[in-house]
Amino acid sequence: MRYARGLPSSSEFALVRSALLLAALVLSACSSGGDAASSSDPNAGLDAQILAWRNDIEASHPACATKVEGKGCESFEVTCKGLQELTPEEQAKGVTTRVVAAMRFSARMADGSTGKSGSAFAEFSKTGGEWTRTEAKPVNLSTCAPV
């Protein structure tokens, strides 16, 4: 657009202003709003549970027994998380979410090199807003489908 005076007309200015306001509203709707978003998210708090699981693996998995600079394993990677269907019995007990997850990691050798790979599997259940973790049977590391 070329403007004779170099300024947009009032109708063009109103159109640009409306577009900017609309863009601001869209962006604010997309941003995570903290408590409101997390309270409706059935997986709220799961990331903290996965971090605790990772720390437990580091502390107790046989592959992580040899410590180098305080760490026995490295390259922790959650390879999949799969939402599981709830049974009527679980629902009756108040379970609201059940997720299976797989994690891959590598041992650290005494000389600091990477050692043997390891993996772990866990099931996370949420009841009354609280998560619990139990060991799970091995699953496909990419899809979380049972093996």
DRENKE-670299 format. One record per residue: residue in three letters; z, y, x of N, C-alpha, C in turn; residue number from 1. Coordinates in steps of 0.001 Angstrom, whole numbers. Each point is the difference from the previous one (the first is absolute). Example, Ala and Ser with C-alpha at 12.3 -4.5 7.8 and 13.67 -1.06 7.14 Angstrom:
! DRENKE-670299
<node type="ALA" n_c3="7800" n_c2="-5690" n_c1="13190" ca_c3="0" ca_c2="1190" ca_c1="-890" c_c3="0" c_c2="1200" c_c1="900" seq="1"/>
<node type="SER" n_c3="-720" n_c2="1050" n_c1="-350" ca_c3="60" ca_c2="1190" ca_c1="820" c_c3="730" c_c2="1090" c_c1="-770" seq="2"/>
//
This chain:
! DRENKE-670299
<node type="MET" n_c3="0" n_c2="-1178" n_c1="829" ca_c3="0" ca_c2="1178" ca_c1="-829" c_c3="0" c_c2="1243" c_c1="874" seq="1"/>
<node type="ARG" n_c3="-787" n_c2="959" n_c1="-410" ca_c3="-18" ca_c2="1286" ca_c1="692" c_c3="549" c_c2="1035" c_c1="-954" seq="2"/>
<node type="TYR" n_c3="819" n_c2="810" n_c1="518" ca_c3="598" ca_c2="1058" ca_c1="-794" c_c3="-493" c_c2="1344" c_c1="508" seq="3"/>
<node type="ALA" n_c3="-390" n_c2="866" n_c1="-946" ca_c3="-493" ca_c2="1314" ca_c1="380" c_c3="1078" c_c2="786" c_c1="720" seq="4"/>
<node type="ARG" n_c3="1213" n_c2="-114" n_c1="-445" ca_c3="1084" ca_c2="742" ca_c1="630" c_c3="805" c_c2="-893" c_c1="942" seq="5"/>
<node type="GLY" n_c3="-336" n_c2="-1264" n_c1="125" ca_c3="727" ca_c2="-914" ca_c1="869" c_c3="1213" c_c2="-620" c_c1="-666" seq="6"/>
<node type="LEU" n_c3="283" n_c2="323" n_c1="-1246" ca_c3="1154" ca_c2="-548" ca_c1="-720" c_c3="-477" c_c2="-754" c_c1="-1228" seq="7"/>
<node type="PRO" n_c3="703" n_c2="-1048" n_c1="-394" ca_c3="-402" ca_c2="-729" ca_c1="-1206" c_c3="305" c_c2="833" c_c1="-1244" seq="8"/>
<node type="SER" n_c3="-727" n_c2="-297" n_c1="-1069" ca_c3="272" ca_c2="670" ca_c1="-1275" c_c3="1316" c_c2="-519" c_c1="-562" seq="9"/>
<node type="SER" n_c3="524" n_c2="665" n_c1="-995" ca_c3="1292" ca_c2="-415" ca_c1="-572" c_c3="-90" c_c2="-1386" c_c1="-624" seq="10"/>
<node type="SER" n_c3="-1134" n_c2="-343" n_c1="-596" ca_c3="-131" ca_c2="-1340" ca_c1="-586" c_c3="-82" c_c2="-1064" c_c1="1095" seq="11"/>
<node type="GLU" n_c3="-676" n_c2="302" n_c1="1096" ca_c3="-53" ca_c2="-939" ca_c1="1122" c_c3="1376" c_c2="-141" c_c1="649" seq="12"/>
<node type="PHE" n_c3="721" n_c2="1105" n_c1="104" ca_c3="1357" ca_c2="-31" ca_c1="555" c_c3="901" c_c2="-863" c_c1="-873" seq="13"/>
<node type="ALA" n_c3="-111" n_c2="141" n_c1="-1322" ca_c3="813" ca_c2="-795" ca_c1="-929" c_c3="-335" c_c2="-1490" c_c1="136" seq="14"/>
<node type="LEU" n_c3="-1276" n_c2="-302" n_c1="184" ca_c3="-417" ca_c2="-1390" ca_c1="163" c_c3="575" c_c2="-599" c_c1="1283" seq="15"/>
<node type="VAL" n_c3="-68" n_c2="745" n_c1="1100" ca_c3="553" ca_c2="-468" ca_c1="1277" c_c3="1509" c_c2="-173" c_c1="-114" seq="16"/>
<node type="ARG" n_c3="663" n_c2="975" n_c1="-620" ca_c3="1457" ca_c2="-82" ca_c1="-177" c_c3="377" c_c2="-1217" c_c1="-829" seq="17"/>
<node type="SER" n_c3="-729" n_c2="-274" n_c1="-1067" ca_c3="270" ca_c2="-1175" ca_c1="-840" c_c3="-188" c_c2="-1288" c_c1="789" seq="18"/>
<node type="ALA" n_c3="-1047" n_c2="-43" n_c1="811" ca_c3="-253" ca_c2="-1196" ca_c1="815" c_c3="1128" c_c2="-227" c_c1="996" seq="19"/>
<node type="LEU" n_c3="496" n_c2="1062" n_c1="610" ca_c3="1104" ca_c2="-130" ca_c1="952" c_c3="1288" c_c2="-460" c_c1="-694" seq="20"/>
<node type="LEU" n_c3="267" n_c2="551" n_c1="-1172" ca_c3="1187" ca_c2="-427" ca_c1="-750" c_c3="-96" c_c2="-1473" c_c1="-395" seq="21"/>
<node type="LEU" n_c3="-1174" n_c2="-423" n_c1="-433" ca_c3="-206" ca_c2="-1395" ca_c1="-363" c_c3="198" c_c2="-913" c_c1="1211" seq="22"/>
<node type="ALA" n_c3="-529" n_c2="414" n_c1="1137" ca_c3="170" ca_c2="-793" ca_c1="1228" c_c3="1471" c_c2="-97" c_c1="371" seq="23"/>
<node type="ALA" n_c3="751" n_c2="1086" n_c1="-141" ca_c3="1432" ca_c2="-21" ca_c1="312" c_c3="743" c_c2="-939" c_c1="-936" seq="24"/>
<node type="LEU" n_c3="-357" n_c2="9" n_c1="-1278" ca_c3="651" ca_c2="-902" ca_c1="-960" c_c3="-294" c_c2="-1460" c_c1="321" seq="25"/>
<node type="VAL" n_c3="-1241" n_c2="-296" n_c1="336" ca_c3="-377" ca_c2="-1373" ca_c1="348" c_c3="775" c_c2="-464" c_c1="1222" seq="26"/>
<node type="LEU" n_c3="74" n_c2="848" n_c1="1014" ca_c3="730" ca_c2="-373" ca_c1="1218" c_c3="1480" c_c2="-201" c_c1="-270" seq="27"/>
<node type="SER" n_c3="592" n_c2="841" n_c1="-831" ca_c3="1428" ca_c2="-159" ca_c1="-276" c_c3="257" c_c2="-1262" c_c1="-805" seq="28"/>
<node type="ALA" n_c3="-926" n_c2="-391" n_c1="-851" ca_c3="166" ca_c2="-1229" ca_c1="-774" c_c3="-123" c_c2="-1228" c_c1="882" seq="29"/>
<node type="CYS" n_c3="-779" n_c2="100" n_c1="1075" ca_c3="-205" ca_c2="-1141" ca_c1="886" c_c3="1118" c_c2="-169" c_c1="1016" seq="30"/>
<node type="SER" n_c3="748" n_c2="1045" n_c1="260" ca_c3="1040" ca_c2="-110" ca_c1="1022" c_c3="1161" c_c2="-810" c_c1="-527" seq="31"/>
<node type="SER" n_c3="700" n_c2="-709" n_c1="914" ca_c3="1145" ca_c2="-791" ca_c1="-423" c_c3="1137" c_c2="958" c_c1="-291" seq="32"/>
<node type="GLY" n_c3="556" n_c2="-139" n_c1="-1175" ca_c3="1022" ca_c2="925" ca_c1="-435" c_c3="1397" c_c2="-466" c_c1="292" seq="33"/>
<node type="GLY" n_c3="207" n_c2="-921" n_c1="894" ca_c3="1353" ca_c2="-424" ca_c1="363" c_c3="592" c_c2="-910" c_c1="-1041" seq="34"/>
<node type="ASP" n_c3="1121" n_c2="409" n_c1="-599" ca_c3="762" ca_c2="-848" ca_c1="-896" c_c3="-782" c_c2="-433" c_c1="-1224" seq="35"/>
<node type="ALA" n_c3="-741" n_c2="920" n_c1="-625" ca_c3="-723" ca_c2="-353" ca_c1="-1214" c_c3="-1017" c_c2="-1096" c_c1="282" seq="36"/>
<node type="ALA" n_c3="-720" n_c2="98" n_c1="1108" ca_c3="-1004" ca_c2="-1009" ca_c1="321" c_c3="651" c_c2="-1315" c_c1="374" seq="37"/>
<node type="SER" n_c3="1067" n_c2="56" n_c1="791" ca_c3="603" ca_c2="-1239" ca_c1="467" c_c3="747" c_c2="-726" c_c1="-1107" seq="38"/>
<node type="SER" n_c3="551" n_c2="720" n_c1="-986" ca_c3="743" ca_c2="-676" ca_c1="-1056" c_c3="-920" c_c2="-808" c_c1="-899" seq="39"/>
<node type="SER" n_c3="-1265" n_c2="404" n_c1="-128" ca_c3="-931" ca_c2="-755" ca_c1="-825" c_c3="-785" c_c2="-1015" c_c1="816" seq="40"/>
<node type="ASP" n_c3="144" n_c2="12" n_c1="1308" ca_c3="-717" ca_c2="-917" ca_c1="885" c_c3="789" c_c2="-1306" c_c1="96" seq="41"/>
<node type="PRO" n_c3="-572" n_c2="-1112" n_c1="-470" ca_c3="742" ca_c2="-1265" ca_c1="71" c_c3="265" c_c2="-461" c_c1="1428" seq="42"/>
<node type="ASN" n_c3="-742" n_c2="540" n_c1="968" ca_c3="198" ca_c2="-387" ca_c1="1396" c_c3="823" c_c2="1016" c_c1="788" seq="43"/>
<node type="ALA" n_c3="591" n_c2="967" n_c1="-667" ca_c3="818" ca_c2="1005" ca_c1="679" c_c3="1112" c_c2="-695" c_c1="782" seq="44"/>
<node type="GLY" n_c3="134" n_c2="364" n_c1="1257" ca_c3="1033" ca_c2="-590" ca_c1="850" c_c3="-445" c_c2="-1222" c_c1="781" seq="45"/>
<node type="LEU" n_c3="-1186" n_c2="-514" n_c1="-283" ca_c3="-469" ca_c2="-1212" ca_c1="681" c_c3="-244" c_c2="248" c_c1="1487" seq="46"/>
<node type="ASP" n_c3="-512" n_c2="1164" n_c1="356" ca_c3="-266" ca_c2="294" ca_c1="1413" c_c3="1267" c_c2="-91" c_c1="836" seq="47"/>
<node type="ALA" n_c3="1114" n_c2="484" n_c1="-536" ca_c3="1279" ca_c2="-81" ca_c1="732" c_c3="424" c_c2="-1457" c_c1="159" seq="48"/>
<node type="GLN" n_c3="-256" n_c2="-828" n_c1="-1001" ca_c3="343" ca_c2="-1415" ca_c1="85" c_c3="-863" c_c2="-711" c_c1="1044" seq="49"/>
<node type="ILE" n_c3="-1262" n_c2="366" n_c1="82" ca_c3="-892" ca_c2="-612" ca_c1="992" c_c3="429" c_c2="402" c_c1="1403" seq="50"/>
<node type="LEU" n_c3="428" n_c2="1235" n_c1="178" ca_c3="507" ca_c2="434" ca_c1="1302" c_c3="1263" c_c2="-779" c_c1="380" seq="51"/>
<node type="ALA" n_c3="889" n_c2="-222" n_c1="-957" ca_c3="1208" ca_c2="-798" ca_c1="264" c_c3="-380" c_c2="-1431" c_c1="364" seq="52"/>
<node type="TRP" n_c3="-998" n_c2="-550" n_c1="-668" ca_c3="-484" ca_c2="-1349" ca_c1="295" c_c3="-543" c_c2="-47" c_c1="1422" seq="53"/>
<node type="ARG" n_c3="-780" n_c2="1000" n_c1="384" ca_c3="-535" ca_c2="71" ca_c1="1363" c_c3="1130" c_c2="14" c_c1="1024" seq="54"/>
<node type="ASN" n_c3="1035" n_c2="784" n_c1="-265" ca_c3="1145" ca_c2="57" ca_c1="916" c_c3="728" c_c2="-1336" c_c1="73" seq="55"/>
<node type="ASP" n_c3="99" n_c2="-707" n_c1="-1128" ca_c3="624" ca_c2="-1328" ca_c1="-4" c_c3="-847" c_c2="-1001" c_c1="789" seq="56"/>
<node type="ILE" n_c3="-1309" n_c2="91" n_c1="-111" ca_c3="-882" ca_c2="-881" ca_c1="786" c_c3="226" c_c2="264" c_c1="1483" seq="57"/>
<node type="GLU" n_c3="27" n_c2="1264" n_c1="374" ca_c3="222" ca_c2="379" ca_c1="1401" c_c3="1320" c_c2="-579" c_c1="510" seq="58"/>
<node type="ALA" n_c3="1018" n_c2="5" n_c1="-832" ca_c3="1330" ca_c2="-449" ca_c1="415" c_c3="158" c_c2="-1515" c_c1="13" seq="59"/>
<node type="SER" n_c3="-741" n_c2="-715" n_c1="-872" ca_c3="318" ca_c2="-1424" ca_c1="-148" c_c3="-1153" c_c2="-990" c_c1="173" seq="60"/>
<node type="HIS" n_c3="-1229" n_c2="451" n_c1="12" ca_c3="-1118" ca_c2="-959" ca_c1="114" c_c3="-33" c_c2="-569" c_c1="1415" seq="61"/>
<node type="PRO" n_c3="-183" n_c2="-1317" n_c1="126" ca_c3="-40" ca_c2="-607" ca_c1="1341" c_c3="-1049" c_c2="609" c_c1="936" seq="62"/>
<node type="ALA" n_c3="-1123" n_c2="437" n_c1="-535" ca_c3="-1041" ca_c2="603" ca_c1="847" c_c3="475" c_c2="1313" c_c1="616" seq="63"/>
<node type="CYS" n_c3="1022" n_c2="616" n_c1="-582" ca_c3="484" ca_c2="1301" ca_c1="465" c_c3="1272" c_c2="-113" c_c1="839" seq="64"/>
<node type="ALA" n_c3="323" n_c2="-1218" n_c1="421" ca_c3="1273" ca_c2="-232" ca_c1="700" c_c3="64" c_c2="678" c_c1="1369" seq="65"/>
<node type="THR" n_c3="-1097" n_c2="-5" n_c1="758" ca_c3="-12" ca_c2="635" ca_c1="1321" c_c3="-189" c_c2="1496" c_c1="-189" seq="66"/>
<node type="LYS" n_c3="998" n_c2="772" n_c1="412" ca_c3="-50" ca_c2="1449" ca_c1="-204" c_c3="-473" c_c2="711" c_c1="1268" seq="67"/>
<node type="VAL" n_c3="-930" n_c2="939" n_c1="-178" ca_c3="-486" ca_c2="851" ca_c1="1076" c_c3="233" c_c2="1427" c_c1="-477" seq="68"/>
<node type="GLU" n_c3="851" n_c2="713" n_c1="721" ca_c3="372" ca_c2="1358" ca_c1="-396" c_c3="518" c_c2="24" c_c1="-1436" seq="69"/>
<node type="GLY" n_c3="788" n_c2="-1009" n_c1="-358" ca_c3="623" ca_c2="-66" ca_c1="-1315" c_c3="-868" c_c2="-547" c_c1="-1113" seq="70"/>
<node type="LYS" n_c3="-1254" n_c2="-284" n_c1="274" ca_c3="-916" ca_c2="-506" ca_c1="-1028" c_c3="-490" c_c2="-1382" c_c1="380" seq="71"/>
<node type="GLY" n_c3="-24" n_c2="-899" n_c1="-992" ca_c3="-479" ca_c2="-1346" ca_c1="247" c_c3="-1395" c_c2="-241" c_c1="-531" seq="72"/>
<node type="CYS" n_c3="-409" n_c2="825" n_c1="-960" ca_c3="-1336" ca_c2="-129" ca_c1="-577" c_c3="-617" c_c2="1380" c_c1="-147" seq="73"/>
<node type="GLU" n_c3="-1313" n_c2="10" n_c1="-175" ca_c3="-741" ca_c2="1248" ca_c1="-144" c_c3="-1176" c_c2="-225" c_c1="-928" seq="74"/>
<node type="SER" n_c3="-721" n_c2="1051" n_c1="-255" ca_c3="-1222" ca_c2="-52" ca_c1="-823" c_c3="270" c_c2="-586" c_c1="-1389" seq="75"/>
<node type="PHE" n_c3="1097" n_c2="415" n_c1="-627" ca_c3="292" ca_c2="-449" ca_c1="-1358" c_c3="-1044" c_c2="573" c_c1="-947" seq="76"/>
<node type="GLU" n_c3="-529" n_c2="-859" n_c1="-863" ca_c3="-1013" ca_c2="434" ca_c1="-951" c_c3="193" c_c2="-755" c_c1="-1310" seq="77"/>
<node type="VAL" n_c3="191" n_c2="742" n_c1="-1081" ca_c3="22" ca_c2="-620" ca_c1="-1326" c_c3="-1460" c_c2="-246" c_c1="-349" seq="78"/>
<node type="THR" n_c3="-361" n_c2="-1265" n_c1="-99" ca_c3="-1410" ca_c2="-335" ca_c1="-204" c_c3="-382" c_c2="-65" c_c1="-1468" seq="79"/>
<node type="CYS" n_c3="985" n_c2="-223" n_c1="-870" ca_c3="-286" ca_c2="15" ca_c1="-1430" c_c3="1289" c_c2="156" c_c1="-782" seq="80"/>
<node type="LYS" n_c3="-139" n_c2="570" n_c1="-1181" ca_c3="1064" ca_c2="70" ca_c1="-993" c_c3="-657" c_c2="-365" c_c1="-1321" seq="81"/>
<node type="GLY" n_c3="554" n_c2="-979" n_c1="-686" ca_c3="-599" ca_c2="-446" ca_c1="-1254" c_c3="995" c_c2="5" c_c1="-1138" seq="82"/>
<node type="LEU" n_c3="-321" n_c2="755" n_c1="-1049" ca_c3="828" ca_c2="42" ca_c1="-1190" c_c3="-75" c_c2="-1356" c_c1="-693" seq="83"/>
<node type="GLN" n_c3="1140" n_c2="-551" n_c1="-332" ca_c3="57" ca_c2="-1311" ca_c1="-617" c_c3="268" c_c2="129" c_c1="-1500" seq="84"/>
<node type="GLU" n_c3="-564" n_c2="-914" n_c1="-763" ca_c3="222" ca_c2="7" ca_c1="-1438" c_c3="1425" c_c2="-474" c_c1="-287" seq="85"/>
<node type="LEU" n_c3="666" n_c2="685" n_c1="-913" ca_c3="1374" ca_c2="-360" ca_c1="-354" c_c3="-7" c_c2="-1058" c_c1="-1081" seq="86"/>
<node type="THR" n_c3="917" n_c2="-962" n_c1="120" ca_c3="167" ca_c2="-1009" ca_c1="-1035" c_c3="884" c_c2="573" c_c1="-1108" seq="87"/>
<node type="PRO" n_c3="-53" n_c2="-577" n_c1="-1185" ca_c3="893" ca_c2="461" ca_c1="-1067" c_c3="1484" c_c2="-118" c_c1="397" seq="88"/>
<node type="GLU" n_c3="328" n_c2="-1018" n_c1="788" ca_c3="1387" ca_c2="-173" ca_c1="451" c_c3="424" c_c2="1156" c_c1="919" seq="89"/>
<node type="GLU" n_c3="-900" n_c2="395" n_c1="909" ca_c3="294" ca_c2="1118" ca_c1="893" c_c3="168" c_c2="1294" c_c1="-793" seq="90"/>
<node type="GLN" n_c3="-878" n_c2="205" n_c1="-949" ca_c3="94" ca_c2="1204" ca_c1="-830" c_c3="1307" c_c2="19" c_c1="-776" seq="91"/>
<node type="ALA" n_c3="426" n_c2="-1160" n_c1="-508" ca_c3="1259" ca_c2="-86" ca_c1="-738" c_c3="1196" c_c2="329" c_c1="901" seq="92"/>
<node type="LYS" n_c3="-129" n_c2="-289" n_c1="1292" ca_c3="1069" ca_c2="310" ca_c1="962" c_c3="-53" c_c2="1452" c_c1="466" seq="93"/>
<node type="GLY" n_c3="-1006" n_c2="765" n_c1="-456" ca_c3="-98" ca_c2="1408" ca_c1="362" c_c3="-860" c_c2="299" c_c1="1208" seq="94"/>
<node type="VAL" n_c3="-703" n_c2="-1010" n_c1="511" ca_c3="-905" ca_c2="235" ca_c1="1131" c_c3="-1166" c_c2="848" c_c1="-502" seq="95"/>
<node type="THR" n_c3="-264" n_c2="1096" n_c1="688" ca_c3="-1083" ca_c2="891" ca_c1="-418" c_c3="-1226" c_c2="-76" c_c1="909" seq="96"/>
<node type="THR" n_c3="197" n_c2="-421" n_c1="1241" ca_c3="-1107" ca_c2="-84" ca_c1="951" c_c3="279" c_c2="-1128" c_c1="981" seq="97"/>
<node type="ARG" n_c3="-1067" n_c2="-706" n_c1="368" ca_c3="97" ca_c2="-1036" ca_c1="1033" c_c3="-1237" c_c2="119" c_c1="875" seq="98"/>
<node type="VAL" n_c3="237" n_c2="114" n_c1="1321" ca_c3="-1083" ca_c2="206" ca_c1="961" c_c3="166" c_c2="-995" c_c1="1139" seq="99"/>
<node type="VAL" n_c3="-1089" n_c2="-643" n_c1="396" ca_c3="8" ca_c2="-843" ca_c1="1188" c_c3="-690" c_c2="791" c_c1="1108" seq="100"/>
<node type="ALA" n_c3="510" n_c2="-139" n_c1="1223" ca_c3="-579" ca_c2="739" ca_c1="1127" c_c3="-80" c_c2="-895" c_c1="1224" seq="101"/>
<node type="ALA" n_c3="-966" n_c2="297" n_c1="845" ca_c3="-159" ca_c2="-715" ca_c1="1269" c_c3="-2" c_c2="1021" c_c1="1125" seq="102"/>
<node type="MET" n_c3="649" n_c2="-371" n_c1="1111" ca_c3="50" ca_c2="882" ca_c1="1161" c_c3="-375" c_c2="-801" c_c1="1234" seq="103"/>
<node type="ARG" n_c3="-806" n_c2="628" n_c1="846" ca_c3="-412" ca_c2="-604" ca_c1="1260" c_c3="583" c_c2="846" c_c1="1129" seq="104"/>
<node type="PHE" n_c3="324" n_c2="-638" n_c1="1122" ca_c3="578" ca_c2="694" ca_c1="1145" c_c3="-247" c_c2="-812" c_c1="1248" seq="105"/>
<node type="SER" n_c3="281" n_c2="584" n_c1="1155" ca_c3="-186" ca_c2="-687" ca_c1="1278" c_c3="1287" c_c2="58" c_c1="806" seq="106"/>
<node type="ALA" n_c3="279" n_c2="-1104" n_c1="680" ca_c3="1168" ca_c2="-37" ca_c1="882" c_c3="-293" c_c2="813" c_c1="1250" seq="107"/>
<node type="ARG" n_c3="1070" n_c2="518" n_c1="604" ca_c3="-137" ca_c2="682" ca_c1="1296" c_c3="561" c_c2="-935" c_c1="1054" seq="108"/>
<node type="MET" n_c3="-729" n_c2="-146" n_c1="1060" ca_c3="435" ca_c2="-865" ca_c1="1090" c_c3="929" c_c2="783" c_c1="931" seq="109"/>
<node type="ALA" n_c3="752" n_c2="-723" n_c1="814" ca_c3="939" ca_c2="630" ca_c1="928" c_c3="-693" c_c2="977" c_c1="946" seq="110"/>
<node type="ASP" n_c3="-1277" n_c2="-261" n_c1="322" ca_c3="-729" ca_c2="910" ca_c1="893" c_c3="-614" c_c2="1187" c_c1="-760" seq="111"/>
<node type="GLY" n_c3="258" n_c2="72" n_c1="-1327" ca_c3="-505" ca_c2="1112" ca_c1="-798" c_c3="-1337" c_c2="-256" c_c1="-656" seq="112"/>
<node type="SER" n_c3="-633" n_c2="-1132" n_c1="303" ca_c3="-1293" ca_c2="-304" ca_c1="-611" c_c3="205" c_c2="-538" c_c1="-1420" seq="113"/>
<node type="THR" n_c3="-1100" n_c2="-44" n_c1="-737" ca_c3="40" ca_c2="-524" ca_c1="-1357" c_c3="-10" c_c2="-1520" c_c1="39" seq="114"/>
<node type="GLY" n_c3="880" n_c2="-574" n_c1="-788" ca_c3="97" ca_c2="-1463" ca_c1="-34" c_c3="-600" c_c2="-572" c_c1="-1259" seq="115"/>
<node type="LYS" n_c3="572" n_c2="-1092" n_c1="-429" ca_c3="-475" ca_c2="-749" ca_c1="-1155" c_c3="141" c_c2="807" c_c1="-1291" seq="116"/>
<node type="SER" n_c3="-987" n_c2="-148" n_c1="-882" ca_c3="41" ca_c2="668" ca_c1="-1300" c_c3="939" c_c2="-739" c_c1="-933" seq="117"/>
<node type="GLY" n_c3="570" n_c2="735" n_c1="-912" ca_c3="859" ca_c2="-587" ca_c1="-1020" c_c3="-320" c_c2="600" c_c1="-1350" seq="118"/>
<node type="SER" n_c3="484" n_c2="-632" n_c1="-1039" ca_c3="-172" ca_c2="540" ca_c1="-1347" c_c3="1219" c_c2="-371" c_c1="-830" seq="119"/>
<node type="ALA" n_c3="225" n_c2="782" n_c1="-1030" ca_c3="1124" ca_c2="-237" ca_c1="-899" c_c3="-449" c_c2="347" c_c1="-1412" seq="120"/>
<node type="PHE" n_c3="678" n_c2="-590" n_c1="-982" ca_c3="-375" ca_c2="159" ca_c1="-1396" c_c3="1270" c_c2="247" c_c1="-811" seq="121"/>
<node type="ALA" n_c3="-73" n_c2="938" n_c1="-915" ca_c3="1169" ca_c2="323" ca_c1="-811" c_c3="-416" c_c2="310" c_c1="-1424" seq="122"/>
<node type="GLU" n_c3="946" n_c2="-241" n_c1="-901" ca_c3="-182" ca_c2="386" ca_c1="-1393" c_c3="1064" c_c2="1041" c_c1="-317" seq="123"/>
<node type="PHE" n_c3="-425" n_c2="1111" n_c1="-568" ca_c3="890" ca_c2="1087" ca_c1="-380" c_c3="47" c_c2="49" c_c1="-1516" seq="124"/>
<node type="SER" n_c3="1208" n_c2="32" n_c1="-561" ca_c3="178" ca_c2="94" ca_c1="-1450" c_c3="836" c_c2="1224" c_c1="-313" seq="125"/>
<node type="LYS" n_c3="-370" n_c2="682" n_c1="-1056" ca_c3="728" ca_c2="1205" ca_c1="-406" c_c3="637" c_c2="-247" c_c1="-1361" seq="126"/>
<node type="THR" n_c3="1325" n_c2="133" n_c1="-32" ca_c3="767" ca_c2="-169" ca_c1="-1233" c_c3="961" c_c2="1173" c_c1="-108" seq="127"/>
<node type="GLY" n_c3="-33" n_c2="684" n_c1="-1121" ca_c3="908" ca_c2="1131" ca_c1="-193" c_c3="-146" c_c2="1074" c_c1="1058" seq="128"/>
<node type="GLY" n_c3="-1216" n_c2="185" n_c1="501" ca_c3="-247" ca_c2="1035" ca_c1="1007" c_c3="364" c_c2="-408" c_c1="1417" seq="129"/>
<node type="GLU" n_c3="516" n_c2="-1209" n_c1="194" ca_c3="398" ca_c2="-478" ca_c1="1327" c_c3="-930" c_c2="-1121" c_c1="455" seq="130"/>
<node type="TRP" n_c3="-381" n_c2="57" n_c1="1276" ca_c3="-876" ca_c2="-1015" ca_c1="587" c_c3="830" c_c2="-1098" c_c1="673" seq="131"/>
<node type="THR" n_c3="-481" n_c2="-1232" n_c1="-93" ca_c3="541" ca_c2="-1110" ca_c1="786" c_c3="-1163" c_c2="-661" c_c1="708" seq="132"/>
<node type="ARG" n_c3="295" n_c2="-629" n_c1="1128" ca_c3="-1042" ca_c2="-655" ca_c1="784" c_c3="379" c_c2="-1451" c_c1="227" seq="133"/>
<node type="THR" n_c3="-965" n_c2="-879" n_c1="-169" ca_c3="182" ca_c2="-1411" ca_c1="325" c_c3="-1187" c_c2="-440" c_c1="836" seq="134"/>
<node type="GLU" n_c3="209" n_c2="-1062" n_c1="757" ca_c3="-1104" ca_c2="-548" ca_c1="783" c_c3="-1023" c_c2="-602" c_c1="-958" seq="135"/>
<node type="ALA" n_c3="-1265" n_c2="117" n_c1="334" ca_c3="-1066" ca_c2="-525" ca_c1="-850" c_c3="-796" c_c2="-1044" c_c1="756" seq="136"/>
<node type="LYS" n_c3="-696" n_c2="-827" n_c1="-764" ca_c3="-912" ca_c2="-970" ca_c1="602" c_c3="-1155" c_c2="765" c_c1="635" seq="137"/>
<node type="PRO" n_c3="-627" n_c2="-573" n_c1="1034" ca_c3="-1140" ca_c2="669" ca_c1="631" c_c3="-1113" c_c2="311" c_c1="-1015" seq="138"/>
<node type="VAL" n_c3="-644" n_c2="1145" n_c1="228" ca_c3="-1131" ca_c2="430" ca_c1="-822" c_c3="-1136" c_c2="388" c_c1="931" seq="139"/>
<node type="ASN" n_c3="-1172" n_c2="143" n_c1="-565" ca_c3="-1141" ca_c2="487" ca_c1="768" c_c3="336" c_c2="1395" c_c1="504" seq="140"/>
<node type="LEU" n_c3="-137" n_c2="214" n_c1="1295" ca_c3="410" ca_c2="1273" ca_c1="613" c_c3="-833" c_c2="1193" c_c1="-475" seq="141"/>
<node type="SER" n_c3="-1163" n_c2="-236" n_c1="-545" ca_c3="-850" ca_c2="1102" ca_c1="-459" c_c3="137" c_c2="268" c_c1="-1497" seq="142"/>
<node type="THR" n_c3="109" n_c2="-1062" n_c1="-790" ca_c3="-28" ca_c2="157" ca_c1="-1449" c_c3="1343" c_c2="-236" c_c1="-687" seq="143"/>
<node type="CYS" n_c3="948" n_c2="-572" n_c1="702" ca_c3="1309" ca_c2="-382" ca_c1="-557" c_c3="-106" c_c2="-1146" c_c1="-1001" seq="144"/>
<node type="ALA" n_c3="-1156" n_c2="-650" n_c1="-55" ca_c3="-148" ca_c2="-1169" ca_c1="-897" c_c3="758" c_c2="-1178" c_c1="625" seq="145"/>
<node type="PRO" n_c3="589" n_c2="-849" n_c1="-836" ca_c3="706" ca_c2="-1173" ca_c1="539" c_c3="-930" c_c2="-883" c_c1="817" seq="146"/>
<node type="VAL" n_c3="560" n_c2="-621" n_c1="1039" ca_c3="-789" ca_c2="-924" ca_c1="831" c_c3="335" c_c2="-1416" c_c1="-341" seq="147"/>
//
